[in-house]
Amino acid sequence: MNKIISSKEKKEMTSKLAIAFGKEIKNLSKENQEILLDDIVTAFQNRIVVFNRTISQDKLNTKDNIEFHCKPVLNHLKEQ
């Protein structure tokens, strides 16, 4: 996911998460539910970008120039 998702797509994802986490977030105010769900969608987008970048590079460097070689151990998405 190297693209910015549209507001429609983000609303769809948020709606699905609201259903999936309905029991867990029901005691939060409506405003806090919206904030939390938006944060989850944003975190998901950011994590996917990092994973995609890591997979394409096969290595990841930190600020301290520590190099991590990243080879996928499991790739269950290709199996589906």
DSSP file (Angstrom, degrees, kcal/mol; ACC not computed):
  #  RESIDUE AA STRUCTURE BP1 BP2  ACC     N-H-->O    O-->H-N    N-H-->O    O-->H-N    TCO  KAPPA ALPHA  PHI   PSI    X-CA   Y-CA   Z-CA
    1    1 A M              0   0    0      0, 0.0     4,-0.1     0, 0.0    51,-0.1   0.000 360.0 360.0 360.0  82.4    0.0    0.0    0.0
    2    2 A N        +     0   0    0      2,-0.1     2,-0.3    46,-0.1    43,-0.0   0.258 360.0  82.3 -98.4  11.4    2.2    2.8   -1.3
    3    3 A K  S    S-     0   0    0      0, 0.0     2,-0.5     0, 0.0    46,-0.0  -0.775  86.2-108.5-112.6 159.1   -0.7    5.0   -2.1
    4    4 A I        -     0   0    0     -2,-0.3     2,-0.1     1,-0.0    -2,-0.1  -0.752  41.2-125.5 -82.7 127.7   -2.7    7.3    0.0
    5    5 A I        -     0   0    0     -2,-0.5    -1,-0.0     1,-0.1    40,-0.0  -0.425  24.8-108.5 -76.4 151.7   -6.2    5.8    0.4
    6    6 A S     >  -     0   0    0      1,-0.1     4,-2.4    -2,-0.1     5,-0.2  -0.259  26.3-110.5 -72.2 163.6   -9.2    7.8   -0.5
    7    7 A S  H  > S+     0   0    0      1,-0.2     4,-2.2     2,-0.2     5,-0.1   0.847 120.7  54.9 -64.4 -32.3  -11.5    9.2    2.2
    8    8 A K  H  > S+     0   0    0      2,-0.2     4,-2.1     1,-0.2    -1,-0.2   0.930 109.2  46.1 -65.2 -45.2  -14.2    6.7    1.0
    9    9 A E  H  > S+     0   0    0      1,-0.2     4,-2.4     2,-0.2    -2,-0.2   0.893 112.0  51.4 -64.0 -39.6  -11.8    3.7    1.4
   10   10 A K  H  X S+     0   0    0     -4,-2.4     4,-2.6     1,-0.2    -1,-0.2   0.899 109.2  50.2 -65.3 -39.8  -10.7    5.1    4.9
   11   11 A K  H  X S+     0   0    0     -4,-2.2     4,-2.5     2,-0.2    -1,-0.2   0.895 110.3  50.6 -63.6 -40.0  -14.4    5.3    5.9
   12   12 A E  H  X S+     0   0    0     -4,-2.1     4,-2.2     2,-0.2    -2,-0.2   0.924 112.3  45.9 -64.0 -44.5  -15.0    1.7    4.7
   13   13 A M  H  X S+     0   0    0     -4,-2.4     4,-2.3     2,-0.2    -2,-0.2   0.915 113.1  50.1 -63.8 -43.1  -12.0    0.5    6.7
   14   14 A T  H  X S+     0   0    0     -4,-2.6     4,-2.3     1,-0.2    -2,-0.2   0.897 109.9  51.2 -62.3 -41.4  -13.1    2.5    9.8
   15   15 A S  H  X S+     0   0    0     -4,-2.5     4,-1.6     2,-0.2    -1,-0.2   0.909 110.1  48.7 -63.2 -43.3  -16.6    1.1    9.5
   16   16 A K  H  X S+     0   0    0     -4,-2.2     4,-2.5     1,-0.2    -2,-0.2   0.895 112.0  49.2 -64.6 -40.1  -15.3   -2.5    9.3
   17   17 A L  H  X S+     0   0    0     -4,-2.3     4,-2.8     2,-0.2    -2,-0.2   0.874 105.7  57.3 -67.0 -36.5  -13.1   -1.9   12.4
   18   18 A A  H  < S+     0   0    0     -4,-2.3    -1,-0.2     1,-0.2    -2,-0.2   0.886 111.2  43.5 -60.6 -38.4  -16.0   -0.4   14.3
   19   19 A I  H >< S+     0   0    0     -4,-1.6     3,-1.1     2,-0.2     4,-0.3   0.930 114.4  49.3 -70.6 -46.2  -17.9   -3.7   13.8
   20   20 A A  H 3< S+     0   0    0     -4,-2.5     3,-0.2     1,-0.3    -2,-0.2   0.869 122.7  32.2 -63.2 -37.7  -14.9   -5.9   14.5
   21   21 A F  T 3X S+     0   0    0     -4,-2.8     4,-2.0     1,-0.2    -1,-0.3   0.124  82.9 121.8-106.0  19.8  -14.1   -4.0   17.8
   22   22 A G  H <> S+     0   0    0     -3,-1.1     4,-0.9     1,-0.2    -1,-0.2   0.877  75.8  45.1 -51.7 -48.0  -17.6   -3.1   18.7
   23   23 A K  H  4 S+     0   0    0     -4,-0.3     3,-0.3    -3,-0.2     4,-0.3   0.888 113.5  50.5 -65.4 -39.2  -17.6   -4.8   22.1
   24   24 A E  H  4 S+     0   0    0      1,-0.2     3,-0.2    -3,-0.2    -1,-0.2   0.813 119.2  34.4 -71.0 -30.7  -14.2   -3.5   23.1
   25   25 A I  H >< S+     0   0    0     -4,-2.0     3,-1.8    -7,-0.2    -1,-0.2   0.433  85.2 101.1-105.9   0.7  -15.0    0.2   22.3
   26   26 A K  T 3< S+     0   0    0     -4,-0.9    -1,-0.2    -3,-0.3    -2,-0.1   0.776  80.2  55.1 -61.3 -26.7  -18.6    0.4   23.2
   27   27 A N  T 3  S+     0   0    0     -4,-0.3    -1,-0.3    -3,-0.2     2,-0.2   0.558  91.1  92.5 -84.0  -7.1  -17.9    2.1   26.6
   28   28 A L  S <  S-     0   0    0     -3,-1.8    -3,-0.0     1,-0.1     5,-0.0  -0.502  88.3 -99.8 -81.7 154.5  -15.9    4.9   24.9
   29   29 A S     >  -     0   0    0     -2,-0.2     4,-2.5     1,-0.1     5,-0.2  -0.319  36.1-108.0 -65.6 159.3  -17.5    8.1   23.9
   30   30 A K  H  > S+     0   0    0      1,-0.2     4,-2.3     2,-0.2     5,-0.2   0.898 121.3  51.8 -56.3 -42.2  -18.4    8.5   20.2
   31   31 A E  H  > S+     0   0    0      1,-0.2     4,-2.3     2,-0.2    -1,-0.2   0.922 110.6  46.6 -62.5 -44.9  -15.6   11.0   19.8
   32   32 A N  H  > S+     0   0    0      2,-0.2     4,-2.7     1,-0.2    -1,-0.2   0.850 109.7  54.8 -68.5 -33.1  -13.0    8.7   21.4
   33   33 A Q  H  X S+     0   0    0     -4,-2.5     4,-2.7     2,-0.2     5,-0.2   0.940 109.8  46.9 -61.2 -46.3  -14.3    5.7   19.3
   34   34 A E  H  X S+     0   0    0     -4,-2.3     4,-2.2     2,-0.2    -2,-0.2   0.900 113.1  48.8 -62.9 -41.7  -13.7    7.8   16.1
   35   35 A I  H  X S+     0   0    0     -4,-2.3     4,-2.4     2,-0.2    -2,-0.2   0.941 113.3  46.8 -63.3 -47.6  -10.2    8.9   17.3
   36   36 A L  H  X S+     0   0    0     -4,-2.7     4,-2.2     1,-0.2    -2,-0.2   0.924 113.3  47.7 -62.1 -45.9   -9.2    5.3   18.2
   37   37 A L  H  X S+     0   0    0     -4,-2.7     4,-2.2     1,-0.2    -1,-0.2   0.891 111.7  50.3 -64.1 -39.7  -10.5    3.8   14.9
   38   38 A D  H  X S+     0   0    0     -4,-2.2     4,-2.5    -5,-0.2    -1,-0.2   0.905 110.1  51.1 -63.9 -40.7   -8.8    6.5   12.9
   39   39 A D  H  X S+     0   0    0     -4,-2.4     4,-2.7     1,-0.2    -2,-0.2   0.893 109.1  50.8 -62.5 -40.0   -5.5    5.8   14.7
   40   40 A I  H  X S+     0   0    0     -4,-2.2     4,-2.3     2,-0.2    -2,-0.2   0.916 111.1  47.5 -65.2 -43.1   -5.8    2.1   14.0
   41   41 A V  H  X S+     0   0    0     -4,-2.2     4,-2.4     2,-0.2    -2,-0.2   0.929 114.0  47.5 -63.3 -45.2   -6.4    2.7   10.3
   42   42 A T  H  X S+     0   0    0     -4,-2.5     4,-2.5     1,-0.2    -2,-0.2   0.914 111.7  50.0 -62.9 -43.6   -3.4    5.1   10.2
   43   43 A A  H  X S+     0   0    0     -4,-2.7     4,-2.5     1,-0.2    -1,-0.2   0.899 110.3  51.2 -62.0 -40.5   -1.2    2.7   12.1
   44   44 A F  H  X S+     0   0    0     -4,-2.3     4,-2.4     2,-0.2    -2,-0.2   0.936 110.3  48.6 -61.9 -47.1   -2.1   -0.1    9.7
   45   45 A Q  H  X S+     0   0    0     -4,-2.4     4,-2.1     1,-0.2    -2,-0.2   0.933 112.9  48.0 -58.2 -47.1   -1.3    2.0    6.7
   46   46 A N  H  X S+     0   0    0     -4,-2.5     4,-2.0     1,-0.2    -1,-0.2   0.890 111.2  50.1 -63.5 -40.2    2.0    3.0    8.1
   47   47 A R  H  X S+     0   0    0     -4,-2.5     4,-2.7     1,-0.2    -1,-0.2   0.906 109.0  51.5 -66.6 -41.2    2.9   -0.5    9.0
   48   48 A I  H  X S+     0   0    0     -4,-2.4     4,-2.8     1,-0.2     5,-0.2   0.902 108.4  52.1 -62.0 -41.0    2.1   -1.8    5.6
   49   49 A V  H  X S+     0   0    0     -4,-2.1     4,-2.3    -5,-0.2    -1,-0.2   0.927 111.0  47.4 -60.5 -45.0    4.3    0.9    4.0
   50   50 A V  H  X S+     0   0    0     -4,-2.0     4,-2.6     2,-0.2    -2,-0.2   0.929 113.1  48.1 -63.1 -46.2    7.2   -0.2    6.2
   51   51 A F  H  X S+     0   0    0     -4,-2.7     4,-2.8     1,-0.2     5,-0.2   0.917 112.1  49.1 -62.2 -42.7    6.7   -3.9    5.5
   52   52 A N  H  X S+     0   0    0     -4,-2.8     4,-2.1     1,-0.2    -1,-0.2   0.909 112.4  47.9 -63.2 -41.0    6.5   -3.2    1.7
   53   53 A R  H  X S+     0   0    0     -4,-2.3     4,-1.5    -5,-0.2    -2,-0.2   0.911 113.0  48.9 -64.8 -41.8    9.7   -1.1    1.9
   54   54 A T  H  X S+     0   0    0     -4,-2.6     4,-2.4     1,-0.2     5,-0.3   0.911 111.0  49.2 -64.5 -43.8   11.5   -3.8    3.9
   55   55 A I  H  < S+     0   0    0     -4,-2.8    -1,-0.2     1,-0.2    -2,-0.2   0.897 111.2  49.6 -64.1 -40.2   10.4   -6.6    1.5
   56   56 A S  H  < S+     0   0    0     -4,-2.1    -1,-0.2    -5,-0.2    -2,-0.2   0.799 119.5  37.4 -71.2 -26.4   11.6   -4.6   -1.5
   57   57 A Q  H  < S-     0   0    0     -4,-1.5    -2,-0.2    -5,-0.2    -1,-0.2   0.720  87.7-147.7 -94.9 -23.0   14.9   -3.8    0.0
   58   58 A D  S  < S+     0   0    0     -4,-2.4    12,-1.8    -5,-0.2     2,-0.3   0.501  77.8  61.4  61.5   4.3   15.6   -7.2    1.8
   59   59 A K  E     -A   69   0A   0     -5,-0.3     2,-0.4    10,-0.3    10,-0.2  -0.989  66.1-154.5-153.6 156.7   17.4   -5.1    4.4
   60   60 A L  E     -A   68   0A   0      8,-2.7     8,-3.1    -2,-0.3     2,-0.4  -0.999   9.1-156.1-135.0 129.0   16.6   -2.3    6.8
   61   61 A N  E     -A   67   0A   0     -2,-0.4     6,-0.2     6,-0.2     2,-0.1  -0.884   8.2-148.1-108.5 138.0   19.1    0.2    8.2
   62   62 A T    >   -     0   0    0      4,-2.1     3,-1.7    -2,-0.4     6,-0.0  -0.399  36.5 -96.8 -91.1 175.2   18.7    2.1   11.5
   63   63 A K  T 3  S+     0   0    0      1,-0.3    -1,-0.1     2,-0.1    -2,-0.0   0.815 125.9  57.5 -60.1 -30.5   19.9    5.6   12.2
   64   64 A D  T 3  S-     0   0    0      2,-0.1    -1,-0.3     1,-0.0     3,-0.1   0.255 121.4-108.2 -86.0  13.7   22.9    4.0   13.9
   65   65 A N    <   +     0   0    0     -3,-1.7     2,-0.5     1,-0.3    -2,-0.1   0.794  67.0 152.4  62.9  31.1   23.8    2.2   10.7
   66   66 A I        -     0   0    0      2,-0.0    -4,-2.1     0, 0.0     2,-0.5  -0.819  35.0-146.0 -88.9 128.5   22.8   -1.2   12.0
   67   67 A E  E     -A   61   0A   0     -2,-0.5     2,-0.5    -6,-0.2    -6,-0.2  -0.838  13.3-167.4-104.0 128.6   21.7   -3.4    9.1
   68   68 A F  E     -A   60   0A   0     -8,-3.1    -8,-2.7    -2,-0.5     2,-0.6  -0.957  14.0-144.5-112.2 127.6   19.0   -5.9    9.5
   69   69 A H  E     -A   59   0A   0     -2,-0.5     2,-0.7   -10,-0.2   -10,-0.3  -0.815  17.5-159.2 -91.0 126.6   18.5   -8.5    6.7
   70   70 A C        +     0   0    0    -12,-1.8   -12,-0.0    -2,-0.6    -2,-0.0  -0.898  19.8 165.8-116.1 107.0   14.8   -9.2    6.3
   71   71 A K        -     0   0    0     -2,-0.7     2,-0.1     0, 0.0   -16,-0.1  -0.983  42.9-113.0-116.1 127.6   13.8  -12.4    4.6
   72   72 A P        -     0   0    0      0, 0.0     3,-0.1     0, 0.0    -2,-0.0  -0.390  26.1-170.2 -62.2 128.7   10.1  -13.4    5.0
   73   73 A V  S    S+     0   0    0      1,-0.3     2,-0.4    -2,-0.1    -3,-0.0   0.893  77.0  22.9 -84.0 -46.1    9.8  -16.5    7.1
   74   74 A L        -     0   0    0      3,-0.0    -1,-0.3     1,-0.0     2,-0.2  -0.962  57.9-178.5-120.9 138.8    6.2  -17.0    6.4
   75   75 A N    >>  +     0   0    0     -2,-0.4     3,-0.8    -3,-0.1     4,-0.7  -0.584  16.2 159.6-133.4  73.1    4.3  -15.7    3.5
   76   76 A H  H 3>  +     0   0    0      1,-0.2     4,-0.8     2,-0.2     3,-0.2   0.696  66.8  69.6 -70.7 -18.6    0.7  -16.8    4.1
   77   77 A L  H >4 S+     0   0    0      1,-0.2     3,-0.5     2,-0.2    -1,-0.2   0.863  96.7  51.6 -68.4 -33.9   -0.7  -14.1    1.7
   78   78 A K  H <4 S+     0   0    0     -3,-0.8    -1,-0.2     1,-0.2    -2,-0.2   0.765 103.0  60.5 -72.2 -24.1    0.8  -15.9   -1.3
   79   79 A E  H 3<        0   0    0     -4,-0.7    -1,-0.2     1,-0.2    -2,-0.2   0.749 360.0 360.0 -74.4 -23.2   -0.8  -19.2   -0.3
   80   80 A Q    <<        0   0    0     -4,-0.8    -1,-0.2    -3,-0.5    -2,-0.2   0.469 360.0 360.0 -81.2 360.0   -4.3  -17.8   -0.4
